[in-house]
Amino acid sequence: MDSSYTILILLIPIFTFFLLGFNFKRIKEPTSGIIGTALIGTTALISYFTAFQYFTGAMKGAIVDGVYQKVYTMNTVWIEFSDTLHIDMGILIDPITAMMLIVVPTISLMANMYSIGYMHGESGYTRFFAYLSLFTFSMLGLVLSTNIFMIYIFWEMVGVSSYLLIGYYYNKPSAVLAAKKAFIVTRFADFGFLMGILMLGYYGGSWDFKVLSDLGFIESLQQAYGAVFMGLSVITWALILIFMGGAGKSAMFPLHIWLPDAMEGPTPVSALIHAATMVVAGVFLVARLFGLFHFMDDGAALTVVAYVGALSTLFAAIIAFTQHDIKRVLAFSTMSQIGYMMLALGVSGYSGHDGLGFMASMFHLFTHAMFKALLFLGAGSIIHAVHSNYMQDMGGLRKYMPITHITFLIAALAISGVPPLAGFWSKDEILVAALHDNTLIFAVGYIVAGMTAFYMFRLYFRIFWWNEPNYKHTPHESTNTMTIPLIVLAVMTIVSGFIPFHNLVTADGAHIETHIDWATAGASVAVGLVGILIAMFMYKKENTISKRFRSGFGNFYEAAFAKFYIDELYMFVTKKIIFAKISAPSAWFDRNVVDASMNGVGNGTVWIAEKIKGLQSGKVQDYAMFFISGVVVIAMLFWFFI
């Protein structure tokens, strides 16, 4: 079947954006929410159909000799630099694209439906749904791009959409600051991304994924470019710079500082952007260029990916232990889980069973999208009920919010790796891949599995058990538009682990054989259950154990609560070094040397003009005097020298 219909996947959300954006004063609540949800629902149906056609082989060219291929649709040259280097516009569908065509529209649809109730009464209701559609268009454009330069264009559109949604409450100073922080930090990362793209284009000669994923092309690059700096080739350095862009979007250490503050946006934004879609863009980018990452310089760039992922997952898990704002706990949980995906890619081989890490990373991306979006939407339902983000204002909510309670518990169990929920299957594959490649990274992943279970059930017990505070208003369950997405995502969390990913999404497009490694899986389940039991002991009922726990760790706990002062370090470097030592002297030089020089030239010209303006007074007698005087002076000079 021809795949040209897939252009609708992009046209519908951008049409929705313009429809709601240009008519935000005419289309009122809840009509705009219903329109936005219906059109995004249509996009989701077309996306599901596309993924089904691709994975079943019904799409023309999707499967050749049992191996999934790249299918191009409506691919045309937009800007041409040479015969091989050009920017194309078109649609590319392959296994990871087909997977993202399920993830992005699903979470977007759930967020839109949820927002109909959650955003009730907001003055910018229609504007919010327009922004959601713009983000959905940008993210879908990113995953469907045929070349890395088009990804960069949509990458920046995703950044703009994120800025608009984080700063939705533009009258709230903290939201405005959070939006600016996210935009500026990711711009620094994207500068590296752009430099990497330009280097790859200049030395590699192509930006097209069909070329960049060809093993023969990669081998030719290996032969053409040897070590140029610190033992690495120019292509490897380009890949590291490209990964820098991915690390910024995916909130990897040390470019993670924007993610916790981004929780200032409405909770559906957190679920859509900062849990399931935008933050996995970096993972998708590394997966898209996986052949280059794996083969260039024996995977040196991939080693960077592995260790950055391992450090990020451990760093974020430690901080999540200490946070009291439930959305910030989930934000650091997201950073930790994205780190899991990155380290899985970093320890992966390319083909056959060696490519288990690649498959596991994509599998965890898929399952994590479901249960993390569920956790964020559940948190939004809780905040909506108690009008607070903080654990100390919550407790005993299982009696008041039964649907939110059950669905939140399912998601917490899934992220903790409890079988047979989705998180168990994908996390087990990641740990197996790490065990067979890097013992240190496996150890980090194993420890973080227990830590994840602990901080998630600390969150769960503090919200739904503990002791009830004195609620000013009796909490109640959310409306159907908010609870239906919770139920749908809970079902997805239960069943998505049984999807045969090893037959669908692999690095080389071929099927691989997988089985449960019960030694590794059993150990990870055991450490997860220990984490849950410790959390139950400490937080099921109000007690002083947690206070003694905090005091026992002393300064380390305080440092973790302060996010290890990374924000303060950035502010010190920015204000005390860049602004004070570089920007201020530069500004002084600009004002007192450059500007003063130009002002001096201008003022000198005015002074000279003032002094000589009498030479053109318009009086005949003055001119006659100047003429006669000039003749006399010339005559005297002539007489003197001759």
Secondary structure, DSSP 4 states (H G I P E B T S, - for coil): ---GGGGHHHHHHHHHHHHHHHTTTTSPTTHHHHHHHHHHHHHHHHHHHHHHHHHHT-STTSEETTEE--EEEEEEEEEESSSS-EEEEEEEE-HHHHHHHHHHHHHHHHHHHHHHHHTTT-TTHHHHHHHHHHHHHHHHHHHH-SBHHHHHHHHHHHHHHHHHHHT-STTSHHHHHHHHHHHHHHHHHHHHHHHHHHHIIIII---BHHHHT-HHHHHHHHHH--EEETTEEHHHHHHHHHHHHHHHHTT-TTS-THHHHGGGS-HHHHHIIIIISGGGHHHHHHHHTHHHHHHGGGGHHHHHHHHHHHHHHHHHHHHHTT--BHHHHHHHHHHHHHHHHHHHHHT--SSGGGGHHHHHHHHHHHHHHHHHHHHHHHHHHHHHHHS--BGGG---GGGT-HHHHHHHHHHHHHHTT-TTSHHHHHHHHHHHHHHTT-HHHHHHHHHHHHHHHHHHHHHHHHHHSS-----SS---PPPHHHHHHHHHHHHHHHHGGGS-GGGT--TTSS-------HHHHHHHHHHHHHHHHHHHHHHSS--SHHHHHHHHHHHHHHHHHTGGGHHHHHHHIIIIIIIIIIIHHHHHHIIIIIIHHHHHHHHHHHHHHHHHGGGG---HHHHHHHHHHHHHHHHHHHHHH-
